[in-house]
């Protein structure tokens, strides 16, 4: 099992109380730390407004961060979970990602999905197309990016996107192109798109749901003629880890106190519930190892881990690195 680490960027109210002029220092120091430890990749979210509710708290933009991390780290892979296809023209996005790949020395991952946060879409003037339209854009956009990275040019006369000999130079440094992580568990469309194009998938961390989605993906792979075994299946895990259950509860309470100061209490409680849900990677190290071992046995080869306290307290990350990662790698 390999592991990626989410870097706090404000979207999940994970920079509350830190002055804005210190945000980059906090984020970059954590990225540099991860670059020198056991993490295979670092990740950010592609969002503009906070959750669980929109607030005026800062949310730093994903691809700006990608370029910054490309320039300030040296080993770790760089991903987004996940870029919303409709937020950027796909030929432009291919150009951005390729440039960042060159800056990084060939470390970019492309996590991409159809997008879902309706409030954010409408606020930024994107409207909110139907799920079918959003997924149609995902399918066509992935084709454009794939061709742009392979050949340095892309042409597509699609229903949603029309691109005519778009030149994307420089191409990525990675010899096999930028890896595509198709995110989402939609069984009729999203997982079929993943079967056609993805090197990685990303869907639910709930064990029975993960098993079922895996079976659906396998079926699509058979239908479209791709190798199911070649696609790495991943999931995202919220993590609050402590040396006892009381320690975990105390850590959650500190997160709660920060977040309820700026957002609706009920909404915060609902979001925090996911941090300690059965499918989370929360608990003592022994409990977390047990949970993730089950997921590994179901075929989850990659875990991307979010620590809500990361900007304030690195001890949980260190505990995870020292005790959990060696047991599962």
N, C-alpha and C positions, 0 to 999 in steps of 0.2 A: 504494500500500500504506500502511495506517495501522498504528500501533504502540501497544501497551499494555505497561505495566511492572508486574510482580509486586513488591509490597513485602514484604520478609521479615517473617514473623510468628512464626517458631519451628518451624512444622510440618515443614519439611525440614532441621531442625537448623541453621538459618541465623542464630540468635542466640546460639549456644553461646559461653560465656566473657564475655558482656556481662551485667552485673548487672541483675536484673529491674527495679530502680528506674530504669534508663536505657533500657529497651526502648522505651517510648513516645517518648522523645526521638529515638532512632535512627530509628524508623519514621516519625514525623511529620516529621522534618527531610528524609528522603528523599522523602516525599510532597509536601512543600512545594517541594522542588527540582524534582521532576517536573512540578508544577503550572506552573512557570515556564519549562519547556523544551519540547522537541519532542514529548513523549509525548501521545497523544490520551486515554489512560485509564490508571488504576491499578487493580490487582487484588489480591485476597487469596484464600486457599483456605478452604473451609468444612470444617474438620476440628478434632478435639478432641485426638487423640493423634498423636505424631510418627511420621514414617516415616524410614528404612526399617523401623524397629522401634519399638514403643511405649517411650518413656522418660519420666523425670520432668522433662525439659526443657519449658519453657513453650511452649504453643501458644495464641496469642491468638485469641479468638472473632471470627468474620468480621463479623457484623452489628453488633457493638459497635464494631468498627473502621470499618465503613461510616459510622455516625453520627458518629464522631470525625473522619473525613476530610471528611465533608460540612461540618462546622463549621470546619475549619481549612484548607481549600483553596478556590479560587474559580473555577477554569476547568475543570479536568481531570474527565473522566467517571469514575464509580466503579463497579467491578464485582467479582463473585465468580466464581471458576472452580473448582468451581461449587457453588452452594447445593444441598444434598441435600434433596429435597422432603420426605422422611419425617421429617426432624429437627424440623420445625415444622408445625403446622397451617397449611394454605395460606391460609385467611382471615386468620389472625394474621400470617402472613408478608406477605401483601398489605398489611396495615395498617402493619407495620414498614417495608416498602419505600417506601410512600407517604409516611410521615412523614419518612424519610431524604431522599426526593426533595424535599420541601418545605424541609428544612433546607439542602440543597445548592443550592437554586435551580433544580432540574430537571436533575440530572446522573446519576441512578442508572441502572445497567444491571442487568438480572436474568439472571445466568447460573445455570442450573438443570439438574439431572440426577437420575437415579434413585438415585445413591449406590452405594458399592462396598466400603468399608473395614470388613470384617466384624468385626474385633476391636473397633473403635470402636463400632459399632452395639450389639454385645452388652454392652460395658462400660457403656454409658449406658442400658441397659434397653430398647432398641428392638427386641430380637430381631434376626433377620435374615431377613426374608421372601424368598420366591423372587424371581428376576429378574422374572417376570411380574407379581407383586404390586407390586414397586417401580416398575416402569414403568407399571403401571395407575394408581398414585398420582401419578406424574409427569403423565400425561395429564389426569387429573381436576383435579389441583392447578393446572395451567396454565390450564385453563378457568375455575376459580374466580378466580384472580388477574386474568386478562384481563377478566372481567366486572366485578370489583370496581373495577379502575382505570378502566374505561370509564364505568361507570354509577354508581359509588359504593355499589353493593349487589351481592350475589351470592347465588344460590340454586342448589344442585345436589343432587339425590338420586342419588348415585352408588354404585358398589359399594364404594368405599374411603372416600369422604368424603360426609358429609351436612351441607349448609350451608343454612340457612333465612333468607333475607332479611338476611344479614350486612351491616351498614352499615360501609362503609370510607370514612370522611371524616376528614381531607381527602383528596380524590383527588390523584394526582400532579400536579405542575405541568406536566409535559411534555404538550403538546397531543395528541400521538399515543400517549399512554400510555407506560409504562416499556418500553423495548425488551427483548424476550425472546431470550436466547442459549440455545438448547437444545444441551447438551453431551453428547457421546458418539457412538460410531459404530456402534451396534447396527443392523444393516441391516433387520431385519423390523419392529422396533417404534420404536426411538429416532429413526431418521431419518424414519420416517413421522410421528411426533409433530412433529418439526421441520418437515416439509413442511406440516403443517396450521397451525402456530402461530408459527413462529420468524421473527424478522427477521434473526437471525444463527445460524449453526451453529458448532460447534467440534469438530473431530476430528483424526485423526492428522496429524503433521508429516512422516511418511515419504512421499515423493513418489508412488510407485505406489499406496500405500494411499489417499492423499488423492484421487488421480484416480479410483480405483474407488469410494470413498465418495461422491464428487461425482456419479458416474453413477447410483448407487443413489438418492441424494437427488432427482436430476432425474426418475427414474422415478416416485418417490412423488408428486412435485409434479404430474406429468401425471395420475396416478390420482385425486388429490384435488382437482385443478383450481386449484392455486395457481401463482404466477409464480416459477419457479425462479430467474430472473435477478434477482429482487428480494431474494433471500436472500443476505446477505453470508457467505461462508465464511471461517472463521478457523482457526488452529492455534496451539498453544503451543510455544514453543521454549526449550530450555535454552541458555544462552549463557555461555561463558567466552572472552572475546576478548582478544587481546594483539597486540603489534606484531611478534611472531615466534612460531614454533611452540614455541621454548624458553620464551618468556614465558607462553604458554598452559599449558604443562606445569607451570611453577612456580606459577602461580595455582591449578591443580587440586590440587597438592600441599599448598598452604596450607589449602585447604578440607578435604582429607583429614585432615590433622593435627588440625584442630579437631574433626571429627566422630568419628574413631575414639577420641577421649578419652571419649566418652559412649555410644557404640553399638558393636554387633558389627562387627568389621572386614570380614567377608565381606559383610554386608548393606550397609555403607557403600560398599564397592567396587562392588557391583551398582548402587547408586543413582548413583554417580559415573560409571559407564560410560554412563549415559544423557546425562550432561552433555557428553560429547564424541563421542557416536554420530554416524554419518553424517547422520542427520536433524536433528541439533542445529544451533544457530546459533553454533557455536564455531569458533574458528580465528583467523586474521588477518582484518583488515577485508575484504581482497580475497576470501578464501575464503568469508566469511559472505555477502558481496554475491552471489557466484556461487550459493550454496545458496538464498538467499531469492529471487533472480531466477527460479530454476527454479520455486519454489513459486508465485510471482506469476503466472508464465506458465500454471500449471495452474489458476488461478482463486482462489488464496488472496489475499484482499484485506486481511486483517487478521492481524497477528502479535502475539501476547502473549508477552513475553520475560521469562524468569526468569534472574537472575544470582545464583548461589549465594554470591558474595562481596560482595553489595550492602551488607550491614550493616557491613562492615569496610573496603571499598575501593571507591570510586566511579569509579575511573579507567576501568574497563571499560565502565561505562554511558556515561561521557563520550565514549569512543572510538566507541562504537556510535552515539551521537547525532551526532557530528561527521562521521563517515565513511560509516556504513551507511545511516542514515535518509535523508539527502539523495539518495543514489544510487537509492533505491527509491520515494521518495514521489512 
